[in-house]
């Protein structure tokens, strides 16, 4: 998901394809996904459970302005899967 916005921007600008969204917003979305991925990895490595779940909500908010349906689905499914026993036990283990 992190590199797809850059590919879309490249294809849209080079092929003069019309979009409902300003092409630069797609780049901003890609940058935001890269930053949120780094924050998500940090949350996992430091076992910060609340921040881990918050990152999925932030990913949902990142996807909203551009209307990235796939990003919204992945964020919602990830948030739901973060409620499993295995995930909770990982974050509770020291």
C-alpha positions in Angstrom: 0.0 0.0 0.0 2.9 2.4 0.6 4.2 2.4 -2.9 0.9 2.1 -4.9 0.1 5.9 -4.6 3.4 6.7 -6.3 2.7 4.3 -9.1 -0.8 5.7 -9.6 0.6 9.3 -9.7 3.2 8.3 -12.2 0.6 6.6 -14.5 -1.9 9.4 -14.2 0.5 12.2 -14.9 2.3 10.5 -17.8 -0.8 9.2 -19.5 -2.8 12.4 -18.9 -5.6 10.4 -17.2 -8.4 12.4 -15.5 -9.0 11.7 -11.8 -11.6 13.0 -9.3 -8.7 13.7 -6.9 -5.8 16.1 -7.4 -2.8 13.9 -8.3 -0.6 15.5 -5.7 -3.0 14.3 -2.9 -2.1 10.8 -4.0 1.6 11.5 -3.3 0.7 12.9 0.1 -1.3 9.8 0.8 1.7 7.6 0.0 4.0 9.7 2.2 1.5 9.4 5.1 1.3 5.6 4.6 5.1 5.4 4.8 5.2 7.4 8.0 2.3 5.4 9.5 4.0 2.2 8.7 7.2 3.3 10.5 5.1 4.3 13.5 3.3 0.9 13.4 6.6 -1.0 13.4 7.7 1.2 16.3 4.5 0.4 18.2 5.0 -3.3 17.7 8.6 -3.4 18.7 8.0 -1.4 21.9 4.7 -3.3 22.5 2.5 -0.2 22.9 -0.9 -1.8 22.4 -3.0 1.4 22.5 -0.8 3.1 20.0 -0.8 0.0 17.8 -4.6 0.1 17.5 -4.6 3.8 17.1 -2.4 3.4 14.0 -5.1 1.5 12.3 -7.6 4.3 12.9 -5.0 6.8 11.6 -4.6 4.6 8.5 -8.3 4.8 8.0 -8.2 8.6 8.2 -5.3 8.7 5.7 -7.4 6.7 3.2 -10.5 8.9 3.5 -9.6 12.1 1.6 -8.4 10.3 -1.5 -11.1 7.6 -1.3 -8.7 4.6 -1.2 -11.3 1.8 -0.7 -8.6 -0.9 -0.4 -6.8 1.1 2.3 -10.0 1.6 4.2 -10.8 -2.2 4.1 -7.3 -3.1 5.2 -7.4 -0.7 8.1 -10.8 -1.9 9.3 -9.9 -5.6 9.0 -6.5 -5.0 10.8 -8.3 -3.2 13.6 -10.7 -6.0 14.0 -7.9 -8.6 13.9 -6.1 -6.7 16.6 -8.7 -7.8 19.1 -7.7 -11.5 18.9 -6.2 -13.3 21.9 -2.9 -13.9 20.1 -2.3 -10.2 19.5 -3.3 -9.3 23.0 -1.0 -12.0 24.5 1.9 -10.7 22.3 1.5 -7.2 23.7 1.1 -8.4 27.3 4.2 -10.6 27.2 7.4 -9.0 28.4 
